[in-house]
Amino acid sequence: MFFARRIPVSVRSAFWGAIAMALIASSGCAALFGRAKAPEAEAPQQGTGLAIVEFVDLTGQDVAKPISRAFWEETRQSVEGVLAAPPISRPGPRLAVSWLKGQATALGVRAFLTGTISGYRVQASQGRVWVSMTVKVVAADTGKILWTKRLVGTEPLDPSHPQAAAFERAARSVAREFAHDYAP
């Protein structure tokens, strides 16, 4: 009988001891003891704002402006309230953090959507066009890449429409995939 009474007391003590240790070890209570964790960088949440910086064209076909514009138009429709303005002209191949900060302040955004166009071709044997892009979300205050993915869009060629229209549709399909992957 004496032993039976001690078990609930020891179990209760062990339970409260484990709770106390868990609280002390957690980052919330660690601040009380001078061991607070540094806040981790967060990806922008839906509604905080992104701006598109014109994509870099690695194909040599001078398609950065129309592809960036088509990507922006489709993303704006797919993810309402997130994109700030039409694509911003790119100042050069690299984006300086000071430039990002200035643009972010002017547009009221926390991050930028940009990337590269690495493929832009007609595959006549299959009657299709292909656009391949690497899409990145970059933090405005640090220039760090928060999210990146290589995406490919393809559309059938329509002889009654210009090739440029097929390429634009392919870029829009890349934008839809981005919207599906990045902003649920």
C-alpha positions as CSV (number, residue, x, y, z in Angstrom):
1,M,0.0,0.0,0.0
2,F,2.8,2.4,0.9
3,F,4.6,1.6,-2.4
4,A,1.4,2.1,-4.4
5,R,1.0,5.7,-3.1
6,R,4.6,6.7,-4.0
7,I,4.2,5.7,-7.6
8,P,1.6,8.3,-8.5
9,V,3.6,11.0,-6.7
10,S,6.8,10.1,-8.5
11,V,5.0,9.9,-11.8
12,R,3.5,13.2,-11.2
13,S,6.9,14.7,-10.2
14,A,8.5,13.2,-13.3
15,F,5.7,14.6,-15.5
16,W,6.0,18.1,-14.1
17,G,9.8,17.9,-14.3
18,A,9.6,16.9,-18.0
19,I,7.2,19.8,-18.7
20,A,9.5,22.3,-16.9
21,M,12.6,21.0,-18.9
22,A,10.6,21.3,-22.2
23,L,9.7,24.9,-21.4
24,I,13.2,25.8,-20.4
25,A,14.6,24.2,-23.6
26,S,12.1,25.9,-25.9
27,S,13.1,29.1,-27.7
28,G,10.3,31.1,-26.0
29,C,11.5,30.4,-22.5
30,A,15.1,30.4,-23.4
31,A,14.9,34.1,-23.8
32,L,14.2,34.3,-20.1
33,F,17.5,32.7,-19.4
34,G,19.5,34.7,-21.9
35,R,19.6,32.1,-24.7
36,A,17.1,33.4,-27.2
37,K,17.4,32.1,-30.8
38,A,18.0,34.6,-33.6
39,P,14.9,35.0,-35.7
40,E,15.1,33.1,-39.0
41,A,14.5,34.7,-42.3
42,E,11.0,34.2,-43.5
43,A,9.8,33.9,-47.1
44,P,7.2,36.6,-47.9
45,Q,3.7,35.5,-47.2
46,Q,0.8,35.8,-49.6
47,G,-0.3,39.5,-49.6
48,T,2.9,41.0,-48.5
49,G,3.9,41.9,-52.0
50,L,6.3,40.9,-54.7
51,A,7.6,42.8,-57.6
52,I,8.9,41.2,-60.8
53,V,12.3,42.2,-62.1
54,E,12.7,41.5,-65.8
55,F,14.1,38.0,-66.4
56,V,17.6,37.6,-67.8
57,D,17.6,36.2,-71.3
58,L,20.3,33.6,-71.8
59,T,18.9,32.5,-75.2
60,G,20.2,35.6,-77.1
61,Q,16.8,36.0,-78.7
62,D,15.9,39.3,-77.0
63,V,12.8,37.9,-75.4
64,A,13.2,39.1,-71.8
65,K,10.6,41.9,-72.0
66,P,7.7,39.9,-73.6
67,I,8.3,36.8,-71.5
68,S,8.6,38.8,-68.3
69,R,5.4,40.7,-69.2
70,A,3.5,37.5,-70.0
71,F,4.7,35.9,-66.8
72,W,3.6,39.0,-64.8
73,E,0.2,39.1,-66.4
74,E,-0.5,35.4,-65.7
75,T,0.9,35.5,-62.2
76,R,-1.2,38.6,-61.4
77,Q,-4.3,36.7,-62.4
78,S,-3.4,33.5,-60.6
79,V,-2.3,35.0,-57.3
80,E,-4.4,38.1,-56.6
81,G,-3.0,40.9,-54.4
82,V,0.6,39.7,-54.4
83,L,2.3,41.4,-57.3
84,A,3.0,45.1,-57.0
85,A,3.6,46.5,-60.5
86,P,4.5,45.5,-64.1
87,P,8.0,44.1,-64.5
88,I,10.8,46.5,-63.6
89,S,13.6,46.9,-66.1
90,R,16.7,45.0,-64.9
91,P,19.7,47.3,-64.1
92,G,22.2,44.6,-65.1
93,P,22.9,40.9,-64.9
94,R,23.2,41.1,-61.1
95,L,20.9,42.8,-58.7
96,A,22.7,44.9,-56.0
97,V,21.2,44.8,-52.6
98,S,21.2,48.6,-52.5
99,W,19.2,48.6,-55.7
100,L,16.8,46.0,-54.3
101,K,16.3,48.0,-51.1
102,G,15.6,51.2,-53.0
103,Q,13.1,49.5,-55.3
104,A,11.4,47.7,-52.4
105,T,10.9,51.1,-50.6
106,A,9.5,52.7,-53.7
107,L,7.1,49.8,-54.4
108,G,6.3,48.8,-50.9
109,V,7.4,45.1,-51.4
110,R,9.4,42.7,-49.3
111,A,10.7,40.5,-52.1
112,F,11.3,40.3,-55.8
113,L,10.5,37.6,-58.4
114,T,13.1,37.2,-61.1
115,G,15.2,34.6,-62.8
116,T,16.5,33.5,-66.2
117,I,15.1,32.4,-69.5
118,S,17.4,29.5,-70.5
119,G,15.4,27.9,-73.3
120,Y,13.2,29.4,-76.0
121,R,12.9,27.1,-78.9
122,V,10.6,25.7,-81.6
123,Q,10.4,21.9,-81.9
124,A,8.9,21.7,-85.4
125,S,8.9,17.9,-85.4
126,Q,6.5,17.9,-82.5
127,G,4.7,21.1,-83.5
128,R,5.5,22.7,-80.1
129,V,7.4,25.6,-78.5
130,W,9.3,25.4,-75.3
131,V,10.2,28.0,-72.7
132,S,12.4,27.0,-69.8
133,M,13.0,29.3,-66.9
134,T,14.6,29.4,-63.5
135,V,12.3,31.4,-61.3
136,K,13.6,32.9,-58.0
137,V,12.1,34.9,-55.2
138,V,14.8,37.2,-53.7
139,A,14.6,39.0,-50.3
140,A,14.6,42.8,-50.8
141,D,16.6,43.6,-47.7
142,T,19.4,41.0,-48.1
143,G,19.4,39.8,-51.7
144,K,19.2,36.2,-50.5
145,I,17.3,33.7,-52.6
146,L,14.3,32.6,-50.7
147,W,12.8,30.2,-53.3
148,T,14.0,28.9,-56.6
149,K,12.8,26.4,-59.1
150,R,13.4,25.5,-62.8
151,L,10.2,25.4,-64.7
152,V,9.3,24.5,-68.3
153,G,6.3,25.6,-70.3
154,T,5.3,24.1,-73.6
155,E,2.5,24.9,-76.0
156,P,1.4,23.6,-79.4
157,L,2.2,25.7,-82.5
158,D,-0.9,27.0,-84.2
159,P,-0.3,27.8,-87.9
160,S,-3.0,30.4,-87.8
161,H,-1.2,32.4,-85.0
162,P,2.3,33.8,-84.9
163,Q,5.0,31.9,-83.0
164,A,5.4,34.7,-80.6
165,A,1.8,34.0,-79.3
166,A,2.7,30.4,-78.7
167,F,5.8,31.4,-76.7
168,E,3.7,33.8,-74.7
169,R,1.3,31.0,-73.8
170,A,4.3,28.8,-72.8
171,A,5.5,31.6,-70.5
172,R,2.1,31.9,-69.0
173,S,2.0,28.1,-68.3
174,V,5.4,28.6,-66.5
175,A,3.7,31.4,-64.4
176,R,0.8,29.1,-63.6
177,E,3.1,26.5,-62.4
178,F,5.0,29.0,-60.3
179,A,1.8,30.2,-58.7
180,H,0.8,26.7,-58.0
181,D,4.2,25.8,-56.4
182,Y,4.9,29.0,-54.6
183,A,1.6,30.5,-53.5
184,P,-1.0,27.9,-52.8
